[in-house]
Amino acid sequence: MIMSLQNVALELLRLSVWFLLLLLLLGGAEMLFAAHKSKGLRPAYWQDIGYFFGNGLLFKLAVVPLLSISALALSFLVPGSLQNWAISLPVSMRALLGLFVGDIAYYFVHRAMHQVPGLWRFHAVHHSAVVLDWLVSARAHPFEIVFTRWISFVVLYVLGLARPQESGMADLSTLLIFAAGIVWGFFVHANVRWRFGPLEWLIATPAFHHWHHANEAEGQRDHNYAAMFPLIDRVFSTLHLPYTLPKRYGIDEAMEADVSGQLMHPFKRH
């Protein structure tokens, strides 16, 4: 119990450092280069801080151990030669390949979260934000955190592109994949007007992901499911990236304003 409390305290400290860094970098960028002008703190900002710390703890204390157990249990599905080949790759190449393969897995599970009604009820919590900024990335139902991360990362663990923790430590490529995915998730939600020209077709930008959150005319929704690589959406004909930004975000259905109501939202009759 003491060790458990120590782990929680250390994780809260780590999350606090991450929060301050992201607030300084992305929050500062939003003040200087805002895509949509804001008038002070948006509604539910403090609630999303709660999601940031709550889901951060959940990821570390529940998702990571689940991934390690799943990887060991499913490793027999892939030939050892393939896993050994992946492990033998240079760290940078393994991390880049891991990000791409993980994004393919994420694309399909993310698309399912939109198209399967039972899964959408969980994902709707994230899409209920009517104003986007970097912190909205943290707003997600705990089930979604476990489900989407488990599907995305267990593929990498089974293929050998990421490795389960050994003695409480993960290898460098695994840490790079985790860190890059998390940081990029916050970045693409940021309220900034930056456009990167042709690079937008190679790497996800705020404009790319803002169109995923758009709640505008029919035909301008349900696009851009990839987390980092728009090429995946282009291959599956779900890419939508005009030179303008959305004017309206959110969902049409009602969403409870308080966190407890949002957590129970998927389980209510609709």
URTA-V271346 format. One record per helix or strand of 2 or more residues. SS is the DSSP state (hx for helix, st for strand). FROM is the first residue (numbers start at 1). LEN is the number of residues. If there is no record, write none. Layout:
BEGIN
SS:FROM:LEN  SS:FROM:LEN
END
This chain:
BEGIN
hx:2:31  hx:45:33  hx:80:9  hx:91:25  hx:117:11  hx:134:5  hx:142:18  hx:172:18  hx:197:5  hx:206:8  hx:230:6  hx:259:9
END
